[in-house]
């Protein structure tokens, strides 16, 4: 009986170890997309080229404010763990101050 239990535990541990070592599926998904849409690789390379050109451009400074749409997902189990819309808005306001360097602890760098 003890031998069977020991074998069962070893089998379960080895199965869990094998499952935990599975690679991320994002590259498999990308390869599937590339097989289905042959123009996708060309579009991706075009985006990479435009990005490199932007990075290499010495006059890439942005003048003005850039608005980035933001979606906030609040994940909770019970209603006591939930946070209010005011708390979310407060955090977004703090992020905006930080990115605009308007916060009180901003450095000159």
N, C-alpha and C positions, 0 to 999 in steps of 0.2 A: 504494500500500500504506500509506504513512504517513498519507494523508488518511483512509482507511478506519479505521485505528487511532485517529486523533484523533477521528473522528466516534463511534466506539464508546465511547471514554473519556468524551466529552461526554455521550452518551446515558446511560451508567451513572451519572455524577455527577448528572445532572439527575433520574434516577429515584430515587437515594438521597436527594436533597434533598427531593423530593416526599414520599417515605415518612417522612422524619424530621419533617415538619411536620404529620403526622396528629394530630388532637386526641385527648385521652384519651377512651376509650369509656365512662366511667362515666356521663356524662350521657345518652348514647344508651341505655344499659342502664336507667337510671332512667325515661326516657320510655317505654320498652317495658313496664316493670313497671306504670307508671301507666295505660297503655292496657289492660293485661290485668286489673288490679285497681282498679276505680273507687273503692273505699273506702280505698285506700292513701294518697291525698292527705289525706283527712280524718284518718287516724291520725297521719300525719306532722305535720300542723298541731296536733293535740292534744298531741303530744310537745313541739313547739316552744313552745306556750303554757305547758305545765307547767314547762318549762325556764326560761322568762322569769319565771314566778312564783317559782321557786326563787331565781333570781339576784336578784330584787327584794326578797326576804324578808330583813330585817335579822337574823333569828334563825336563820340557816342553819348555824350552827356545829355541828360534829359532836363529840359527846362519846363517847369510847371509840375502839376500833380498828375500822377497816373492813377486811374481808378481801376482796381482789380475786384471783380465780383467775388464775393465770398459766401460760401455755404457752410454753416456750422451744424454739425451733428452732435447732439448731446445724447450719450449712451448711459442709460441707468436701468436699474432693476426695480427699485421702489420709488414712489413719488417723493420720498424724503431725500433721495439722491439727486433728483432733478435740480437744475439751476434755472433761474429766471431769465427772461429776455433782457432785462436790465443788466444782469451780470455779463451776458454775452456781449452786449453793446459796450459796456464798460471796458472789457478786455480788447475789443476791436479799437476803441478810442485810444487805449494805451499803446497798442501796436502802431497805430497811425502816428502818434507822437514820437515813438521810437524811430520809425522809419523816416520821419521828417526831421529828426534830430531836434525836436522841440521839448523833449523830456528834460527834467531838471538835472539828471546825471549824465547828459551827453558830453562827450569829450570833443576836442577840437580836431581830432584826427579824421 
